[in-house]
Amino acid sequence: MLALAGPFVGSLLGVLVMRLPEGRPVVIGRSACDECHRPLGPLDMVPLVSYAALRGRCRYCGARIAPIHPLIEMAALGVVVWAATATTGSTLIASCVYGWLLLALALTDLRSGVLPIALTLPLAAFGLIAAWEIAPLALWDHVEGMIAGFAFGAVIAVAYKLLRGGELRLQEAALLGAIGAWIAWQKLAYVMVLAAFVPAAALIGTRSKLPITMRNVLGAALALSGWLVWLHGAAF
């Protein structure tokens, strides 16, 4: 059931990734072609299938459909498959919710350079709910993880502003706090260490030909690290 739901969830995540940074309506806004703005019918929005059947083109104007949509749908399915290799039962359901929200946040940050609070707040809330359901006796550890994650991220943000100037940005601190709500305070250090390696690997992989900086990919790095520690925390 989760595997079947994955691409449909991915379709919704695609809407969030595209619309939230632009302030466009998510719930009441009807899906339409980005070029001709004609509303899409049900047959135009079947995840993966419609894109393949239409060969990546709008049915009405023939404009190219952004490939980000089928990619997110496949990624959302991949979250389910990956989570199923390490969890079962209610923990599997919680893992999918966690992975889907992290996926949306990572892609939004990479695409638009923002981490919407409309995604980080639910991520933190679901983390505490999952902790209460899976390990109620450890709930306070997860509350402490949320507080510690945000506090540490805020300290880093203030230090960055003092050293580099510019606007004080607390989006990464909010994300780290939300991740802390899922993994508890004991494993926050692993998330931060892993997240430090991802931007470095991106810089090395591109040989500095792209304008990649720590801030450009930090949100995605935190999301990936939080996912790895959640699923494979026993390895750390």
Buried (B, 14 or more C-beta within 10 A) or exposed (E): EBEEBBBBBBBBBBBBBBBBBEEEEEEEEEEBBEEEEEEBEEEBBBBBEBBEEBEBEBBBEEEEBEEBBBBBBBBBBBBBEBBBEBBEEEBBBBBBBBBBBBBBBBBBBBEBEBBBBEBBEEBBEBBBBBBEEBEEEBBEBBBBBBBBBBBBBBEBBEEBEEEEEEEEBBBBBBBBBBBBBBBBBBBBEBBBEBBEEBBEEBBEEEEEEEEBEBBBBBBBBBBBBBBBBBBEBEEE
